[in-house]
């Protein structure tokens, strides 16, 4: 099943290049839904223990110890669910747009899906790096070719940031490969290396920089607001909904388990940077007039909380991070989609020029408030359980840090609800007077997102159950290494 999961979107991307016109989006949606069915079959046959399942292992470049080795455990399976659920929603959300060369646009989205799934399933460090770079190439072209004004400058900045971070990670991977007894890139061989604290500290930073840029974590975040704002909405959704999770996943799967002594040395620094990012992004979001930019800064704040919870390194933190990656992906795609619907109709993203939309678009208004409730972690929505576990994790580490993080979560609720009030309940303007409610594909996307927010919020146990054994096993492995190093 893993072979089909990884290569079906790649096959679809190549096939799409043979088609022209509006048929491309329908074909892309068909294959994205087929990929979702493959993931559903994998979930239905998955045993929620700590083992890796659906593993494939083929010699790729055998002389260099490189294998095409991939599989899923409970952590990576949640990321597979995230990717395969969001990609068809993102494709469907673009149906009201008209793109030049749509076959190339949708082919790039599916090609990017292949890279993302490689990252989430790779059990070989070289394959992980290939997936990491494979996901970057299509989003670069999506932003550069279909983005808004100043897209070339913004996209180049994004590319330089992420590619430079990748080079640090590549150096760390090569160094660890050279230390393995059998000269292999296998993840378990990396886990079992016994390097001293000095060398692990350098490895920590080599991986941390790459992952911190991708998430992003303060002060590596400066590419994000411009890129999210300039990219076409479909590209913004791919970036915010899925791609940034590559960095969070990388911390859990690679960074902390392979360099636990380095992690212990720099744990406080990493958590403080994450909390600074929460505060900084929340304060900046207050002053944003561009709706898309406000959501971008909100995303930085939420990711900062996830990062802080992970670096506290306990069961609640990692479990909270896993389910919050899924919840954040759903919520942020919903937020960007609502803003896209509004800006496409009134031709502006300036919140001050919006108002009274709920009067003529009650379905959109109801969907928007559900999405915002999930974003601000109202109980019985998908954001609640993740943020509860993350805050508890940070509390166990340092009560003052959780106090700061908690205040900024309150700030987030304030600026999100203030945005809703202005956009939906304010005075009707000349731009919003002729506004019409959503229909067709727009309604399907919003219904699906709202249903996921409510279902996960009411009953998060299946997601937590999927990852629980794998998370516990990974934490135990790291703790054992730390004990044995003393």
Secondary structure, 3 states (H helix, E strand, C coil): CHHHHHHHHHHHHHHHCCCCCCHHHHHHHHHHHHHHHHHHHHHHCCCCCCCCEEEEEEEEEHHHCEEEEEEECHHHHHHHHHHHHHHHHHHHHCCCCCCCCHHHHHHHHHHHHHHHHHHHHECEHHHHHHHHHHHHHHHHHHHHHHCCCCHHHHHHHHHHHHHHHHHHHHHHHHHHHHHCCCCCCEHHHHHCCCCCHHHHHHHHHHHHHHHHHHHCCCCCCCCHHHHHHHCCHHHHHHHHHHHHHHHHHHHHHHHHHHCHHHHHHHHHHHHHHHHHHHHHHHHHHHCCCEHHHHHHHHHHHHHHHHHHHHHHCCHHHHHHHHHHHHHHHHHHHHHHHHHHHHHHHHCCCEHHHCCCHHHHCHHHHHHHHHHHHHHCCCCCCHHHHHHHHHHHHHHHHCHHHHHHHHHHHHHHHHHHHHHHHHHHHCCCCCCCCCCCCCCCHHHHHHHHHHHHHHHHHHCCHHHHHHHHHHHHHHHHHHHHHHHHHC
